[in-house]
Amino acid sequence: MPLPDDRPRIALTLGDVAGTGPELVARVLVDPGVKTICRPVAVGPVRVLERALALVGVGSTVRVAGSFAELAAVEESSGSIVCVDPTDGTLDDVAPGRIDARCGQAAYDALVSSVDAALAGKIDAITTAPLNKAALHAAGIRHPGHTEILAERCGRESFAMMLYLPPGDAVQGPHGFGVAHVTLHTSIRSVPDLITHTAVRGKIDLVEEFLTSLGCDRPRIGVCALNPHAGEGGLFGDEEGRIIEPAVEEAVAAGTDVTGPLPADTLMMRAAAGAFDGVVAMYHDQGHVALKLLDFDRAVNVTLGLPIVRTSASQGTAFDIAWQGRARPEGMLSAVRVAARLASFA
């Protein structure tokens, strides 16, 4: 039976090719269920992709599109894979598990070309494989990660990275459970100065918009405190009463179902049990550690506040197992499924 033509077209970037990204993408591309929900397009060095397919034991034909504009003209057939290669070299001699400026540049080029294609309507979503921040910097790219590159390319100042778990055994809520972060790739020392009324309120709004896009009619949102015991009435810090609580009260007055600031240790447990659909965390590890402990393999990164859909698996480049055939694709598969769902609602 032919597959429907309205399946969203999703670009899968290879990420840092010295890491596990190419293997993850290869495993996703040959998964029998993927083409039933989307039309996947690999983005990155084509010869690296071919090596990754061989690594996972698949001999699929790779059909190369010279650009995203040529995708429609590249015929997809059973057993074939489509690849767009925006890089300037094959990277055949890259050593697995090593920081290499060429890998950072190639990962950046694949991401930027995919973003531009999504903005132009040539693809419907992007799912990114892991990149290495040190390799980015070695290539002269000063952004700390995917999220900041995406926001700059899309011209957005209000954005957030959400770590999202679809509904399942680890999450009792019917719409899953998502955590967005007021601060992200920054030092712990800098966090208190970066938490502002505007930043907290903006993340509340972004979480509400995301959950609504998944069909949650009235999202229940919890907001983490910064300090232990939510500051203990000011004994452990005043950020809760001075910054976070007024932002929550303003959102409540605007009609949002939001509660906080609440102690982060108990809030995450309550959210997983179904009391909240989304959480606003104050910093990276406050949200990441708790959610990844719930179900690391299925956790998905979603960039909020963009005019395009972008997801990724929650794992890093895993240099220690790169190109050994040991990368587990569950997170990447989950990211593709979430991207397909969001693209269908867009």
C-alpha positions in Angstrom: 0.0 0.0 0.0 1.5 3.4 -0.9 2.3 5.8 1.9 0.3 9.1 2.1 1.8 12.1 0.5 0.9 14.4 3.5 3.5 12.9 5.8 5.7 15.7 7.1 9.2 15.9 5.7 11.7 15.9 8.5 15.4 16.7 8.2 17.7 14.6 10.3 21.1 16.3 10.8 24.1 14.0 11.4 25.5 16.2 14.2 29.1 15.8 15.1 30.3 13.0 12.8 33.1 12.0 15.2 30.3 11.0 17.7 27.3 8.7 17.6 25.1 11.0 15.5 25.7 9.3 12.1 24.9 5.9 13.7 21.8 7.2 15.4 20.5 8.7 12.1 21.3 5.5 10.2 19.3 3.4 12.7 16.4 5.8 12.5 16.4 5.9 8.7 16.1 2.1 8.4 13.5 1.7 11.2 10.4 0.3 9.5 8.0 2.6 11.3 9.7 5.9 10.5 8.5 6.2 6.9 5.0 5.5 8.0 4.9 8.8 10.0 7.2 11.1 8.0 9.5 11.5 4.9 13.0 11.5 6.5 15.9 13.4 4.9 19.4 13.0 6.1 21.5 16.2 6.2 25.3 15.9 6.3 28.3 14.3 4.6 26.9 11.6 2.4 29.9 9.4 2.5 29.8 9.5 6.3 26.2 8.5 6.2 27.0 5.6 3.9 29.7 4.4 6.4 27.1 4.6 9.2 24.6 2.5 7.3 27.3 -0.1 6.7 28.1 0.0 10.4 24.5 -0.9 11.3 24.5 -3.6 8.7 22.2 -2.0 6.1 23.0 -1.6 2.4 20.3 0.9 1.5 20.8 3.0 -1.6 21.5 6.7 -0.7 20.0 9.2 -3.2 21.7 12.6 -3.0 19.8 15.8 -3.5 22.1 18.7 -4.4 20.1 21.1 -2.2 16.8 21.2 -0.4 15.2 22.8 -3.4 15.9 19.6 -5.3 14.2 17.3 -2.8 10.9 17.0 -4.7 12.8 15.8 -7.8 14.7 13.1 -6.0 12.6 9.9 -6.3 12.2 8.0 -3.0 11.7 4.3 -3.5 11.5 1.3 -1.1 14.9 0.8 0.5 16.3 4.1 -0.6 17.4 7.0 1.6 17.6 10.7 0.6 20.5 12.9 1.8 21.3 16.6 1.4 25.0 17.3 1.8 25.7 21.0 2.5 29.3 20.3 3.8 32.4 21.1 1.9 34.2 17.7 2.3 33.7 14.1 3.0 35.4 14.1 6.4 36.5 10.5 5.7 39.6 10.8 7.8 37.9 12.1 11.0 39.0 10.1 14.0 36.1 8.7 16.1 35.7 10.2 19.5 38.0 13.2 18.9 37.3 16.9 18.9 37.8 18.2 15.4 37.0 21.7 14.0 35.9 20.2 10.7 33.2 18.2 12.5 32.0 21.4 14.3 31.8 23.3 11.1 30.0 20.4 9.3 27.5 20.1 12.1 26.9 23.9 12.0 26.4 23.9 8.2 24.0 21.0 8.3 21.9 22.7 11.0 21.9 26.2 9.4 20.9 24.8 6.0 18.1 22.8 7.6 16.8 25.8 9.4 16.8 27.9 6.2 15.0 25.1 4.4 12.4 24.9 7.2 11.9 28.7 7.2 11.4 28.5 3.4 8.8 25.7 3.7 10.9 23.1 1.9 10.8 20.8 5.0 8.4 20.6 7.9 10.6 19.9 10.9 14.2 19.2 12.0 15.5 16.5 14.3 19.1 17.0 15.2 21.7 14.5 16.2 24.1 15.5 19.0 26.9 18.0 18.3 30.0 18.8 20.4 30.3 22.3 21.8 34.1 22.1 22.0 34.2 21.2 18.3 31.9 24.1 17.5 34.3 26.5 19.3 37.3 24.9 17.5 35.6 25.9 14.3 35.2 29.5 15.4 31.5 29.2 16.2 30.8 30.9 19.5 27.3 29.7 20.2 27.0 27.3 23.1 24.8 24.9 21.4 21.9 24.0 19.0 19.3 26.2 20.8 21.2 29.4 20.5 22.1 28.8 16.9 18.4 28.1 16.1 17.2 31.2 17.9 19.6 33.5 16.1 18.9 32.0 12.7 15.2 32.4 13.2 15.5 35.9 14.6 13.9 35.1 17.9 14.9 36.6 21.3 12.2 34.7 23.4 13.0 31.0 23.2 13.6 28.1 25.5 14.8 24.5 25.4 12.2 22.0 26.7 13.1 18.5 27.8 9.9 16.5 27.1 8.8 13.0 27.9 5.9 11.6 25.9 3.1 9.8 27.8 4.2 6.4 29.1 5.1 4.3 32.2 7.4 7.0 33.6 4.9 9.9 33.2 1.3 9.6 34.2 -0.1 12.7 32.6 -2.1 12.1 29.3 -0.1 14.7 27.4 3.4 13.8 28.7 5.6 16.0 30.8 7.8 18.9 29.7 10.4 21.0 31.5 11.6 24.4 30.1 14.5 26.3 31.5 14.8 30.0 32.4 18.6 29.8 32.0 20.4 27.2 30.0 24.0 26.9 28.9 25.6 29.0 31.5 27.6 28.7 34.7 25.8 28.0 38.0 27.5 31.2 39.4 25.7 33.3 36.7 22.2 31.9 37.2 20.8 34.2 39.9 21.7 37.3 37.9 20.0 35.9 34.8 16.7 35.1 36.4 14.4 38.1 35.7 10.6 38.7 35.9 10.5 38.9 32.1 12.5 35.6 31.6 10.3 33.6 34.1 7.0 35.0 32.6 8.2 34.3 29.1 9.1 30.7 29.8 5.6 30.1 31.4 4.0 31.4 28.2 6.2 29.2 26.0 5.4 26.1 28.0 1.7 26.9 27.8 1.8 27.4 24.1 3.7 24.1 23.5 1.4 22.0 25.6 -1.6 23.6 24.0 -0.2 22.6 20.6 -0.1 19.0 21.7 -3.8 19.1 22.5 -3.7 19.9 26.2 -6.6 22.3 26.5 -5.6 23.9 29.8 -2.0 23.1 30.7 -1.2 22.8 34.4 2.2 24.4 35.0 4.5 24.3 38.0 7.3 26.8 38.5 10.5 25.7 40.4 12.0 27.8 43.1 15.7 28.7 42.7 16.7 28.0 46.3 16.2 25.0 48.6 12.7 24.9 50.3 11.6 27.8 48.0 13.9 30.1 49.9 12.3 29.3 53.3 10.6 32.6 53.6 13.8 34.5 52.6 16.2 32.7 54.8 17.9 31.0 51.9 17.5 33.7 49.3 15.0 36.3 48.1 14.7 35.5 44.4 11.4 33.6 45.0 9.5 36.5 46.6 11.3 39.3 44.6 11.3 37.8 41.1 9.6 34.4 40.6 6.4 34.8 42.6 5.4 38.2 40.9 5.9 36.6 37.4 3.7 33.6 38.4 1.0 36.0 39.8 1.0 38.0 36.6 0.6 34.8 34.5 -2.3 33.7 36.8 -4.0 37.1 36.3 -3.7 36.5 32.6 -5.6 33.2 32.8 -2.8 30.7 33.0 -3.1 27.7 35.3 0.3 28.0 36.9 1.6 27.5 40.5 4.8 28.4 42.2 7.5 28.9 43.1 7.6 25.4 44.5 10.6 23.4 45.9 12.1 21.7 42.9 12.7 18.3 44.6 9.0 17.6 45.3 7.7 19.5 42.3 9.4 17.1 39.8 8.0 14.1 41.6 4.5 15.5 41.6 4.7 16.4 37.9 5.8 12.8 37.0 2.8 11.5 39.0 0.4 13.6 36.8 -0.1 16.8 38.9 1.4 19.0 36.3 1.7 18.9 32.5 4.7 21.2 32.4 7.4 22.7 34.6 9.5 25.8 34.4 13.0 25.2 35.9 15.4 27.9 36.8 18.6 26.3 35.4 19.8 23.4 33.2 20.5 20.6 35.7 17.5 21.5 37.9 15.3 20.3 35.1 17.5 17.9 33.2 18.6 15.6 36.0 15.1 14.9 37.3 13.6 14.3 33.9 16.4 12.1 32.6 16.2 10.0 35.7 12.6 9.3 34.8 13.3 7.9 31.4 16.6 8.9 29.7 16.1 6.9 26.5 12.8 8.5 25.6 13.5 12.1 26.6 13.3 14.6 23.7 14.6 18.2 23.4 12.2 20.6 21.8 13.1 24.2 21.1 10.2 26.5 22.0 9.5 29.9 20.6 10.6 29.2 17.0 8.6 29.6 13.8 9.8 26.0 12.9 9.7 22.6 14.6 12.9 21.3 16.0 13.5 18.3 18.2 16.5 16.2 19.2 17.4 13.2 21.4 18.6 14.1 24.9 21.9 12.3 24.7 25.3 13.8 23.8 27.9 12.8 21.3 29.0 9.9 23.4 32.6 9.9 22.1 33.4 6.8 24.2 31.2 4.6 22.1 31.3 6.4 18.8 31.5 4.2 15.6 31.3 1.0 17.6 27.8 0.0 16.7 26.6 0.5 20.3 24.5 3.7 20.1 20.9 3.2 21.2 18.4 4.9 18.9 15.3 5.1 21.2 15.8 8.7 22.0 16.3 9.7 18.4 13.2 7.7 17.3 11.2 9.4 20.1 12.4 12.8 18.8 11.3 12.0 15.3 7.9 10.9 16.5 7.4 14.1 18.5 8.6 16.2 15.5 6.1 14.5 13.2 3.3 15.1 15.7 4.2 18.8 16.1 4.6 19.3 12.4 1.1 17.8 11.9 -0.3 20.4 14.3 1.6 23.3 12.8 
